Amino acid sequence: MGPKILVTGGAGFIGSHTVVALAEAGYEPVILDDFSNSESSVLTGLRSILGKDIPCYARDCNDYALLRSIFREHQISGIIHFAAFKAVGESMQEPLAYYRNNLGSLITLMDAMLAEGISNLIFSSSCTVYGNPDQPPVTEETPVKPAASVYGNTKQIGEEIIRDVCAAKPLKAISLRYFNPIGAHPSAEIGELPRGIPNNLVPFITQTAAGLRKSLTIFGNDYPTPDGTCIRDYIHVMDLAEAHVSALRYAMAHADVHLYDTFNLGSGQGNSVLELVQQFEQVSGSPLPYQIGPRREGDVVAVWADVQKSSNLLGWKTRRTLKEALADAWRWQQKLAGS
Ligand code: UFG
């Protein structure tokens, strides 16, 4: 039996794929998820992929007594903390809910970890901490900019809280700054399940291709980029998931009981919105209906990751191509349409 890892938000998009990566690497994941933004069908998908049930607590993670009892019952060795609200627009309307949920649960979790002597924490952060960088790619040393959204601020403050706790207490932690996760497990048993109209580009593309949306609106083509559309670093969600396993291994093996570090998780490559549309058309074999609309407020012009540090210290880098990610996202969308 491998080390047991608590995955908060383990039924979510990145969380569920990380559960697969953990199990495949010999760890024993335990899920804690309140299903406020995920579906119980994810557990069925996980069972199909892994051939076994993953223990799951359908509860809020902001519960100190519950956390302590899970830690003890399962003899948890490390925690990957995904559970958080993540809608940028909503965060501006409901700041207190975001600060309370995202930071409250982090504080409760670390309190419970310290009480039970658990020392390995992996935190879901975001490339949003870099804001609109002056010169991409961004390294982990690139100055953090004032957050453009409440959601982004919960990630920045979350990183700072963890850093301060690690300096004072025996806690080893790593913040992983995600770029743009896309795709799905190649089995199409799990994938992204956006509720309502998707905010993110790839689910909007696949829903448009499936006929659920009439047409994609590209938010602006007058940016100072080669084709005028914004540039991001899209990363296959399974590559991202595997990085969590590498980060956990790194933390667990690290001698410094006060370890705190940050890592970029991206492909290291920037692609524009138009490039994504073109690549998707090649993957699906059909033209995608789209039109150019106005810019979306708050969008970063261009950002992609320098991944040297992750590669050097975590021994991790992406293995899947953008086309594979789009093909997997498309297979998942077709599976959803058929089910
Ligand atoms: N885009 C469109 N049309 C759409 C949706 C997106 O043109 O219908 C464009 C956006 O303008 C952007 C690119 O596609 O240029 C990517 O947009 P996403 O919404 O998919 O991703 P973002 O980079 O905006 O968002 C990501 C994460 C968020 C995080 C944010 C912070 O998904 O969780 O970065 O910058 F908060």
Residues whose N, C-alpha, C, O or C-beta is under 5 A from the ligand:
A	BS01	UFG	K86 V88 T128 N199 N200 L201 V202 F204 T217 I218 F219 C230 R232 V273 R296 D299
